[in-house]
Amino acid sequence: MDIAKLFFNARQRNAWQVFDLTQLVVKHHFVQLMLIVVCLYLPIIILLTLIFSASTASLIVWWLKPLLERPLLDFLSKRSFYQPTTTWSSILSIKKLKVVDIISMLTIRRFSPYRAYLAPIEQLELLEGKERSKRKNTLLNRNDHKQTFWLIFCLHIEVLVTMLFMLVVYNFIPQGISIDDQFFTSGTALYQLELLYSCCLMVALMLITPFYVTGGFLGYLNSRIDMEGWDLELTFKGIAARFRHIVAALIIGIFSFTLPAPPLAAQETSEEQTAIEKIDALEAENTVIEEVLNERNIAIRKEVDDIYEQHQLIEIASVWVPDNENKNKDFNLDWLKNFFIGLAAISNIAAYLIWLLLAALIVWIIYKLYQAGGFKWLKFSGQKSKAIEKVVEIPTFLSSIDHSEGPKDLLKAAQVANSEHAYRTALMYLLKYAFIYAQNFSSVLITKSMSEKECETALLKALPTLLHKHYQHLFRLWIQQAWAHKDVTQQQVEEVITAFYAMKPEQANHE
């Protein structure tokens, strides 16, 4: 089950949002769901109507609803994760149910308001005994599923749709027909009225059943999203995918900046000499310009003084004397000049220190990657690396194994389980042995939240090509048994056990 392929956005929802999502899911798969319902219900209704009366036949079909809802659950469980399925394969999923479970769902659990909510535990997770009871208690302890309300709501809608269909048929009946009076007469048992009511009830039942089953299944998925943190896992996977691109860009940028720079001593000397010569030339030109401007200013002031003296324009007692000092001695920027000169003197030393720190950082990263088992494409890394012995973390899809007190010889335990026709248990032991055996080649990163496909991809990256076919065969059988609900044979499991017996841990040193 790959949660990344979930049909809808995996996030935490309350019960009312789950029911709103139910309408959208049923609308999207309405044709396929109704095709399953019609192909399953219609032959049973016709057969029972030929044997019993219409009311008895409708009562039997209503009583068989928990069993007839299971093909819809099988279809939704596959299409929600974009797995291929057909109408006939969904209908045949009833054959996979155990007789004990069928009897239980039609007797003591027939009126359970949580049957659509808990049905995936026994049909999809295939849990039994104490594990099934523990799983049910965990889901039922969530007080926000509102499955009792959902059952009562669907029941009212079913009755309402039945009455609406009867009113529609009644409006098309001509006046004077005997059935016209039966709608207002109590205590009658007219066969036509009974048949009409049964037909309307069956049509309403077939229309509402997809909504009820979808609401229970989506409530189950919403509980798993909340308890197992599917939304957080997908969020972190998205962040990790974006972070990989950023890290790649940073590494490329670091390597581009760490290229050795060409010697610039001669170039810096020539540039300094040229700059000094230009500054001297500019200072000489400025001196000449200032002298010319000063002489012109003196001449202009003299002409103005002569005009004032000759024409008596102002009083002599208040003659204006201009200020000939052009420089403001209070505004001095020599400290800023000295600061930049000192900064230029230590810039070369600071640059060498920065490049030295970057080089040390790159060497440290390479060392950590090598220490963690990276660079497997280098021969010396593969030859000198030793098998890392540590506790192997088992994913949650193998949570039914008791890891604390499990069998020491997993292959022998798988062989015993296979001989007892417990194929699922045998495949679990083989998967655990496969995870432990892979540690002889490299430190394979396996987390509890990883799915079967993700575990298979991680193992194939670490294992030699010679062992790929055995691991692929093992995961193919597990997915067929656990998720595709197709039974494997004893011979297929025995072939995997024989292949793992043939593999020796010493192969890790020869590969």
C-alpha positions as CSV (number, residue, x, y, z in Angstrom):
1,M,0.0,0.0,0.0
2,D,1.7,3.2,-1.2
3,I,0.1,6.1,0.7
4,A,1.7,8.5,-1.9
5,K,-0.8,7.2,-4.4
6,L,-3.9,7.8,-2.2
7,F,-6.9,9.0,-4.3
8,F,-7.5,12.0,-2.0
9,N,-5.3,14.4,0.0
10,A,-4.1,12.6,3.1
11,R,-4.8,15.0,6.0
12,Q,-6.7,14.9,9.3
13,R,-10.4,15.4,8.9
14,N,-13.3,15.5,11.3
15,A,-16.3,13.2,10.8
16,W,-18.4,15.8,8.9
17,Q,-15.5,16.4,6.4
18,V,-15.2,12.6,5.9
19,F,-18.9,12.4,5.0
20,D,-18.5,15.3,2.6
21,L,-15.6,13.5,1.0
22,T,-17.8,10.4,0.7
23,Q,-20.2,12.2,-1.7
24,L,-17.2,13.2,-3.9
25,V,-15.7,9.7,-4.0
26,V,-19.1,8.1,-4.7
27,K,-19.7,10.7,-7.5
28,H,-16.3,9.9,-9.0
29,H,-16.8,6.1,-9.0
30,F,-20.6,6.0,-9.3
31,V,-20.8,4.0,-12.5
32,Q,-18.4,1.3,-11.3
33,L,-20.1,1.1,-7.9
34,M,-23.6,0.8,-9.3
35,L,-22.4,-1.8,-11.8
36,I,-21.2,-3.9,-8.9
37,V,-24.4,-3.4,-7.0
38,V,-26.6,-4.2,-9.9
39,C,-24.7,-7.3,-10.9
40,L,-24.7,-8.6,-7.4
41,Y,-28.1,-7.6,-6.1
42,L,-30.3,-8.0,-9.1
43,P,-29.8,-11.8,-9.7
44,I,-30.3,-12.5,-6.0
45,I,-33.5,-10.4,-5.9
46,I,-35.0,-12.1,-9.0
47,L,-34.1,-15.6,-7.7
48,L,-35.6,-14.9,-4.2
49,T,-38.7,-13.3,-5.7
50,L,-39.3,-16.5,-7.7
51,I,-39.0,-18.7,-4.6
52,F,-40.6,-16.5,-1.9
53,S,-43.0,-13.6,-1.8
54,A,-41.9,-10.1,-2.6
55,S,-41.8,-9.0,1.0
56,T,-39.9,-12.1,2.1
57,A,-37.4,-11.7,-0.7
58,S,-36.8,-8.1,0.2
59,L,-36.3,-9.0,3.9
60,I,-33.7,-11.7,3.0
61,V,-31.8,-9.3,0.8
62,W,-31.9,-6.6,3.5
63,W,-30.6,-9.2,6.0
64,L,-27.7,-10.2,3.6
65,K,-26.5,-6.6,3.3
66,P,-23.4,-7.0,5.4
67,L,-22.2,-9.8,3.1
68,L,-23.2,-8.0,-0.1
69,E,-21.4,-4.9,0.9
70,R,-18.0,-6.6,0.9
71,P,-17.4,-6.4,-3.0
72,L,-17.8,-2.6,-2.7
73,L,-15.2,-2.5,0.0
74,D,-12.8,-4.5,-2.1
75,F,-13.3,-2.1,-5.1
76,L,-12.8,1.0,-2.9
77,S,-9.7,-0.4,-1.2
78,K,-8.0,-0.9,-4.6
79,R,-9.2,2.2,-6.5
80,S,-8.3,4.5,-3.5
81,F,-4.7,3.6,-4.2
82,Y,-5.0,3.5,-8.0
83,Q,-4.8,-0.3,-8.2
84,P,-6.4,-2.0,-11.2
85,T,-9.6,-4.0,-10.5
86,T,-12.7,-5.2,-12.3
87,T,-16.3,-5.7,-11.4
88,W,-16.1,-9.5,-11.5
89,S,-12.9,-9.6,-9.4
90,S,-14.6,-7.4,-6.8
91,I,-17.7,-9.7,-6.7
92,L,-15.5,-12.8,-6.3
93,S,-13.8,-11.2,-3.3
94,I,-16.7,-12.7,-1.2
95,K,-15.0,-16.1,-1.7
96,K,-12.0,-15.0,0.4
97,L,-14.2,-14.5,3.5
98,K,-14.2,-17.2,6.1
99,V,-17.4,-19.1,6.9
100,V,-17.0,-18.1,10.6
101,D,-16.8,-14.4,9.7
102,I,-19.8,-14.7,7.4
103,I,-21.9,-16.3,10.1
104,S,-20.8,-13.8,12.6
105,M,-21.6,-10.8,10.4
106,L,-25.1,-12.2,9.7
107,T,-26.0,-13.0,13.3
108,I,-24.4,-11.4,16.4
109,R,-22.9,-8.5,14.4
110,R,-25.8,-8.0,12.0
111,F,-27.1,-4.8,13.8
112,S,-23.7,-3.4,14.7
113,P,-23.6,0.3,13.8
114,Y,-19.8,0.0,13.1
115,R,-19.8,-2.8,10.5
116,A,-18.8,-0.6,7.6
117,Y,-16.1,1.1,9.8
118,L,-14.6,-2.2,11.1
119,A,-15.0,-4.4,8.0
120,P,-11.6,-3.5,6.5
121,I,-9.9,-5.0,9.6
122,E,-11.0,-8.5,8.7
123,Q,-11.2,-8.2,4.9
124,L,-8.1,-6.1,4.2
125,E,-5.8,-6.4,7.2
126,L,-6.7,-10.1,7.6
127,L,-6.3,-9.9,11.4
128,E,-7.6,-12.7,13.7
129,G,-8.1,-13.4,17.4
130,K,-6.6,-11.0,19.9
131,E,-5.0,-8.8,17.2
132,R,-8.3,-8.2,15.6
133,S,-10.0,-7.4,18.9
134,K,-7.1,-5.0,19.8
135,R,-7.4,-3.3,16.4
136,K,-11.1,-2.9,16.8
137,N,-10.8,-1.4,20.3
138,T,-8.2,1.0,19.0
139,L,-10.5,2.3,16.2
140,L,-13.6,2.4,18.4
141,N,-11.9,4.4,21.1
142,R,-11.8,7.3,18.6
143,N,-14.9,9.2,19.5
144,D,-15.0,11.3,16.4
145,H,-15.8,8.7,13.8
146,K,-19.7,9.3,14.2
147,Q,-20.5,5.9,12.5
148,T,-23.7,5.5,14.5
149,F,-24.9,8.8,13.2
150,W,-23.9,7.8,9.6
151,L,-25.9,4.6,9.9
152,I,-29.0,6.4,11.1
153,F,-28.7,9.0,8.5
154,C,-28.4,6.5,5.6
155,L,-31.4,4.6,7.1
156,H,-33.5,7.7,7.0
157,I,-32.4,8.6,3.5
158,E,-33.2,5.0,2.4
159,V,-36.8,5.2,3.8
160,L,-37.3,8.7,2.3
161,V,-36.1,7.5,-1.1
162,T,-38.5,4.5,-0.9
163,M,-41.5,6.7,-0.1
164,L,-40.5,9.1,-3.0
165,F,-40.4,6.3,-5.5
166,M,-43.8,5.0,-4.3
167,L,-45.3,8.5,-4.6
168,V,-43.9,8.8,-8.2
169,V,-45.4,5.5,-9.2
170,Y,-48.7,6.5,-7.5
171,N,-48.9,9.7,-9.5
172,F,-48.8,7.7,-12.7
173,I,-51.6,5.3,-11.8
174,P,-54.9,6.2,-13.5
175,Q,-57.9,6.9,-11.3
176,G,-60.3,3.9,-10.8
177,I,-57.6,1.3,-10.5
178,S,-57.9,-0.9,-7.3
179,I,-54.4,-0.1,-6.2
180,D,-55.4,3.6,-5.9
181,D,-57.6,2.8,-2.9
182,Q,-55.0,0.6,-1.2
183,F,-52.8,3.6,-0.4
184,F,-55.5,4.9,2.0
185,T,-56.7,1.5,3.3
186,S,-55.1,-0.1,6.3
187,G,-54.9,-3.8,7.0
188,T,-54.9,-4.8,3.3
189,A,-52.4,-7.2,1.7
190,L,-52.8,-6.5,-2.0
191,Y,-50.1,-8.2,-3.9
192,Q,-49.5,-5.3,-6.3
193,L,-48.9,-2.9,-3.4
194,E,-46.6,-5.4,-1.7
195,L,-44.6,-5.8,-4.9
196,L,-44.5,-2.1,-5.5
197,Y,-43.2,-1.4,-2.0
198,S,-40.6,-4.2,-2.3
199,C,-39.3,-3.0,-5.6
200,C,-39.0,0.6,-4.4
201,L,-37.2,-0.6,-1.2
202,M,-34.7,-2.6,-3.2
203,V,-34.0,0.3,-5.6
204,A,-33.5,2.6,-2.6
205,L,-31.3,0.1,-0.9
206,M,-29.1,-0.3,-4.0
207,L,-28.7,3.5,-4.4
208,I,-27.8,4.2,-0.7
209,T,-25.5,1.1,-0.1
210,P,-22.5,2.7,-2.0
211,F,-22.7,5.8,0.2
212,Y,-22.9,3.8,3.4
213,V,-19.9,1.5,2.5
214,T,-17.8,4.4,1.3
215,G,-18.5,6.5,4.4
216,G,-17.4,3.6,6.7
217,F,-14.2,2.9,4.6
218,L,-13.2,6.6,4.5
219,G,-13.7,6.8,8.2
220,Y,-11.4,3.9,8.6
221,L,-8.8,5.5,6.4
222,N,-9.1,8.8,8.2
223,S,-8.5,7.0,11.6
224,R,-5.3,5.4,10.2
225,I,-4.2,8.8,8.8
226,D,-4.6,10.3,12.3
227,M,-3.0,7.4,14.2
228,E,-0.2,6.5,11.9
229,G,0.6,10.1,10.7
230,W,0.2,9.5,6.9
231,D,-0.1,13.2,6.4
232,L,3.2,13.9,8.2
233,E,5.0,11.2,6.3
234,L,3.9,12.6,3.0
235,T,4.8,16.1,4.1
236,F,8.3,15.1,5.1
237,K,8.7,13.1,1.9
238,G,7.8,16.3,-0.1
239,I,10.3,18.3,2.0
240,A,13.0,15.7,1.5
241,A,12.4,15.8,-2.3
242,R,12.7,19.6,-2.4
243,F,15.7,19.5,0.0
244,R,17.6,17.1,-2.3
245,H,17.5,19.6,-5.1
246,I,18.7,22.4,-2.8
247,V,21.6,20.3,-1.5
248,A,22.6,19.4,-5.0
249,A,22.6,23.1,-6.0
250,L,24.7,24.0,-2.8
251,I,27.2,21.2,-3.5
252,I,27.6,22.4,-7.1
253,G,28.0,26.0,-5.9
254,I,30.6,25.0,-3.3
255,F,32.7,23.0,-5.8
256,S,32.6,25.9,-8.3
257,F,33.8,28.3,-5.6
258,T,36.6,26.0,-4.5
259,L,38.4,26.1,-7.8
260,P,42.0,27.6,-7.4
261,A,42.3,31.2,-8.4
262,P,45.2,32.2,-10.7
263,P,48.1,34.2,-9.2
264,L,47.3,37.9,-9.2
265,A,50.5,39.4,-7.6
266,A,51.9,40.8,-10.9
267,Q,48.5,42.0,-12.0
268,E,47.8,43.8,-8.7
269,T,51.2,45.6,-8.8
270,S,50.6,46.9,-12.3
271,E,47.1,48.0,-11.4
272,E,48.3,49.9,-8.3
273,Q,51.0,51.7,-10.3
274,T,48.5,52.7,-13.0
275,A,46.0,53.9,-10.4
276,I,48.7,56.0,-8.6
277,E,49.7,57.6,-11.9
278,K,46.1,58.4,-12.7
279,I,45.6,59.9,-9.3
280,D,48.7,62.2,-9.7
281,A,47.6,63.4,-13.1
282,L,44.1,64.2,-11.7
283,E,45.6,66.1,-8.8
284,A,47.8,68.2,-11.1
285,E,44.8,69.0,-13.3
286,N,42.7,70.0,-10.3
287,T,45.5,72.3,-9.0
288,V,45.7,74.2,-12.4
289,I,41.9,74.5,-12.5
290,E,41.7,75.8,-9.0
291,E,44.5,78.5,-9.7
292,V,42.6,79.7,-12.8
293,L,39.3,79.9,-10.9
294,N,40.9,81.8,-8.0
295,E,42.4,84.3,-10.4
296,R,39.1,84.8,-12.1
297,N,37.3,85.2,-8.8
298,I,39.7,87.8,-7.7
299,A,39.3,89.8,-10.9
300,I,35.5,89.6,-10.6
301,R,35.5,90.8,-7.0
302,K,37.8,93.7,-8.0
303,E,35.5,94.8,-10.8
304,V,32.5,94.6,-8.4
305,D,34.3,96.8,-5.8
306,D,35.2,99.3,-8.5
307,I,31.6,99.6,-9.6
308,Y,30.4,100.1,-6.0
309,E,33.1,102.8,-5.3
310,Q,32.5,104.7,-8.6
311,H,28.7,104.8,-8.5
312,Q,28.1,105.0,-4.7
313,L,25.5,102.2,-4.7
314,I,25.8,101.5,-1.0
315,E,27.1,103.1,2.0
316,I,30.9,102.8,2.5
317,A,30.4,102.1,6.2
318,S,28.6,98.9,5.5
319,V,30.8,97.4,2.8
320,W,30.4,93.6,2.5
321,V,33.7,91.7,2.7
322,P,33.6,88.2,1.1
323,D,35.1,85.1,2.8
324,N,37.9,83.8,0.7
325,E,38.3,80.5,2.6
326,N,36.8,77.7,0.5
327,K,37.6,74.7,2.7
328,N,35.6,73.6,5.7
329,K,38.1,72.3,8.2
330,D,35.4,70.7,10.4
331,F,34.3,68.0,7.8
332,N,37.1,65.3,7.7
333,L,36.8,61.8,6.2
334,D,40.4,60.6,6.8
335,W,39.2,58.0,9.3
336,L,37.0,56.3,6.7
337,K,39.9,56.2,4.2
338,N,42.2,54.7,6.9
339,F,39.5,52.0,7.7
340,F,39.3,50.8,4.0
341,I,43.1,50.8,3.8
342,G,43.3,48.5,6.8
343,L,40.4,46.3,5.5
344,A,42.3,45.9,2.2
345,A,45.4,44.8,4.1
346,I,43.7,41.9,5.9
347,S,41.4,40.9,3.0
348,N,43.8,38.4,1.6
349,I,44.2,36.6,4.9
350,A,40.5,36.5,5.5
351,A,39.9,35.0,2.0
352,Y,42.4,32.2,2.6
353,L,40.8,31.4,6.0
354,I,37.3,31.2,4.4
355,W,38.5,28.9,1.6
356,L,40.3,26.7,4.2
357,L,37.1,26.4,6.2
358,L,35.1,25.4,3.1
359,A,37.7,22.8,2.2
360,A,37.6,21.4,5.7
361,L,33.8,21.2,5.5
362,I,33.8,19.3,2.2
363,V,36.4,16.8,3.6
364,W,34.3,16.3,6.7
365,I,31.1,15.7,4.6
366,I,33.0,13.2,2.4
367,Y,34.3,11.4,5.4
368,K,30.8,11.1,7.0
369,L,29.4,9.8,3.7
370,Y,32.1,7.2,3.5
371,Q,31.7,6.2,7.1
372,A,27.9,5.7,6.6
373,G,28.6,3.3,3.7
374,G,28.4,5.7,0.8
375,F,30.5,5.6,-2.5
376,K,29.7,2.0,-3.1
377,W,30.8,2.5,-6.7
378,L,34.4,2.8,-5.5
379,K,36.2,-0.5,-5.3
380,F,38.2,0.2,-2.2
381,S,35.0,1.2,-0.3
382,G,33.4,-2.1,-1.1
383,Q,36.5,-4.1,-0.2
384,K,37.3,-2.6,3.1
385,S,33.7,-2.2,4.4
386,K,32.6,-4.8,6.9
387,A,29.1,-6.0,7.7
388,I,27.4,-3.7,10.2
389,E,25.7,-5.7,12.9
390,K,22.9,-3.8,14.6
391,V,19.2,-4.1,15.4
392,V,17.1,-4.2,12.2
393,E,14.0,-2.0,12.3
394,I,11.0,-3.8,11.1
395,P,8.3,-2.0,9.1
396,T,4.7,-1.8,10.4
397,F,3.3,-4.1,7.8
398,L,5.1,-6.9,9.7
399,S,3.8,-5.7,13.1
400,S,2.0,-9.0,13.8
401,I,5.3,-10.7,14.4
402,D,6.4,-10.8,18.0
403,H,9.9,-9.5,17.6
404,S,10.9,-9.7,21.3
405,E,10.3,-13.5,21.6
406,G,10.4,-14.6,18.0
407,P,12.0,-17.8,16.7
408,K,15.8,-17.7,16.4
409,D,15.9,-19.7,13.2
410,L,13.5,-17.7,10.9
411,L,14.0,-20.0,7.9
412,K,13.1,-23.1,9.9
413,A,10.1,-21.2,11.4
414,A,9.0,-20.2,7.8
415,Q,9.3,-23.8,6.7
416,V,7.2,-25.1,9.6
417,A,4.5,-22.4,8.9
418,N,4.5,-23.3,5.2
419,S,4.0,-27.0,6.0
420,E,1.0,-25.9,8.1
421,H,-0.4,-23.9,5.2
422,A,0.1,-20.6,7.2
423,Y,1.5,-18.9,4.1
424,R,1.2,-15.3,5.4
425,T,3.1,-16.2,8.6
426,A,5.8,-17.9,6.5
427,L,6.2,-14.9,4.3
428,M,6.5,-12.7,7.3
429,Y,9.4,-14.7,8.7
430,L,11.0,-14.7,5.3
431,L,10.8,-10.9,5.0
432,K,12.3,-10.5,8.5
433,Y,15.1,-12.8,7.5
434,A,15.6,-10.9,4.3
435,F,16.0,-7.6,6.2
436,I,18.6,-9.1,8.6
437,Y,20.5,-10.9,5.8
438,A,20.8,-7.6,3.8
439,Q,22.8,-6.1,6.7
440,N,25.7,-8.3,5.6
441,F,26.2,-6.2,2.5
442,S,25.5,-2.7,3.7
443,S,23.6,-0.7,6.4
444,V,20.2,-0.7,4.7
445,L,18.0,2.2,6.0
446,I,14.6,0.6,6.8
447,T,12.0,2.6,8.8
448,K,8.8,1.5,10.3
449,S,6.7,3.8,8.0
450,M,8.1,2.4,4.8
451,S,5.8,0.4,2.5
452,E,6.5,-2.9,0.7
453,K,7.7,-1.1,-2.5
454,E,9.9,1.3,-0.6
455,C,11.5,-1.5,1.3
456,E,12.1,-3.5,-1.8
457,T,13.7,-0.6,-3.6
458,A,16.0,0.1,-0.6
459,L,17.1,-3.5,-0.4
460,L,17.8,-3.9,-4.1
461,K,20.1,-0.9,-4.0
462,A,22.2,-2.5,-1.3
463,L,22.2,-6.1,-2.5
464,P,24.3,-7.5,-5.4
465,T,22.5,-8.2,-8.7
466,L,22.7,-12.0,-8.1
467,L,20.2,-11.9,-5.3
468,H,17.7,-9.5,-6.8
469,K,15.5,-12.2,-8.3
470,H,15.0,-13.9,-4.9
471,Y,14.1,-10.7,-3.1
472,Q,11.7,-9.6,-6.0
473,H,10.0,-13.0,-5.9
474,L,9.6,-12.8,-2.1
475,F,8.0,-9.3,-2.2
476,R,5.8,-10.3,-5.2
477,L,4.4,-13.2,-3.2
478,W,3.8,-11.0,-0.1
479,I,1.9,-8.3,-2.1
480,Q,-0.1,-11.1,-3.7
481,Q,-1.1,-12.6,-0.4
482,A,-1.4,-9.5,1.8
483,W,-2.9,-6.8,-0.6
484,A,-4.1,-8.5,-3.8
485,H,-5.9,-11.1,-1.6
486,K,-4.7,-13.9,-3.9
487,D,-3.6,-17.1,-2.2
488,V,-0.1,-18.3,-2.9
489,T,0.8,-22.0,-3.2
490,Q,3.0,-24.0,-0.9
491,Q,5.4,-24.7,-3.7
492,Q,6.0,-21.0,-4.3
493,V,6.8,-20.4,-0.7
494,E,9.1,-23.4,-0.6
495,E,11.0,-22.1,-3.6
496,V,11.8,-18.9,-1.7
497,I,12.8,-20.8,1.4
498,T,15.1,-23.0,-0.6
499,A,16.7,-20.0,-2.3
500,F,17.4,-18.3,1.0
501,Y,18.9,-21.6,2.4
502,A,21.2,-21.5,-0.7
503,M,22.4,-18.0,0.1
504,K,25.3,-17.8,2.6
505,P,26.4,-14.7,4.6
506,E,29.9,-15.2,3.3
507,Q,28.7,-14.1,-0.1
508,A,28.9,-10.5,1.2
509,N,32.7,-10.7,1.3
510,H,33.0,-12.1,-2.3
511,E,30.7,-9.6,-3.9
